[in-house]
């Protein structure tokens, strides 16, 4: 990787409702429009470019 070029990392996390314990699934059944999602973009910075 070129240390002078900008580099970004994109993270996307989505909650799989089927993996939740049963009591937490009850309110989500039939709610197809519910999507719990976290998105983060982070710029990479090189500490010691060579």
C-alpha positions as CSV (number, residue, x, y, z in Angstrom):
1,X,0.0,0.0,0.0
2,X,1.2,3.5,-0.8
3,X,1.5,5.4,2.5
4,X,0.9,8.7,0.7
5,X,-2.4,7.6,-0.8
6,X,-5.6,7.9,1.3
7,X,-7.0,4.6,2.5
8,X,-10.4,4.0,4.1
9,X,-11.9,1.0,5.8
10,X,-15.7,0.6,5.8
11,X,-17.3,-1.6,8.5
12,X,-21.0,-2.7,8.3
13,X,-22.5,-4.7,11.1
14,X,-26.1,-6.0,11.0
15,X,-28.0,-7.7,13.8
16,X,-29.3,-11.2,13.0
17,X,-32.5,-11.2,14.9
18,X,-32.8,-15.0,14.6
19,X,-29.7,-15.3,16.9
20,X,-31.3,-13.3,19.7
21,X,-32.7,-15.2,22.7
22,X,-36.4,-16.1,22.3
23,X,-37.8,-13.3,24.5
24,X,-36.2,-10.6,22.3
25,X,-37.4,-12.2,19.0
26,X,-41.1,-11.9,19.9
27,X,-41.4,-8.2,19.2
28,X,-39.5,-8.5,15.9
29,X,-41.6,-11.2,14.3
30,X,-43.4,-9.9,11.3
31,X,-41.5,-6.6,11.3
32,X,-39.6,-7.2,8.1
33,X,-38.8,-3.4,7.7
34,X,-36.8,-3.4,10.9
35,X,-33.1,-3.5,10.2
36,X,-30.6,-2.8,12.9
37,X,-27.4,-1.7,11.2
38,X,-24.2,0.1,12.2
39,X,-21.9,1.6,9.6
40,X,-18.5,3.1,10.3
41,X,-15.8,4.5,7.9
42,X,-12.3,4.9,9.3
43,X,-9.4,6.5,7.5
44,X,-6.1,4.6,7.8
45,X,-3.1,6.6,9.0
46,X,0.4,5.3,8.7
47,X,2.5,6.0,11.8
48,X,5.9,5.4,10.2
49,X,5.8,5.6,6.4
50,X,8.8,4.1,4.6
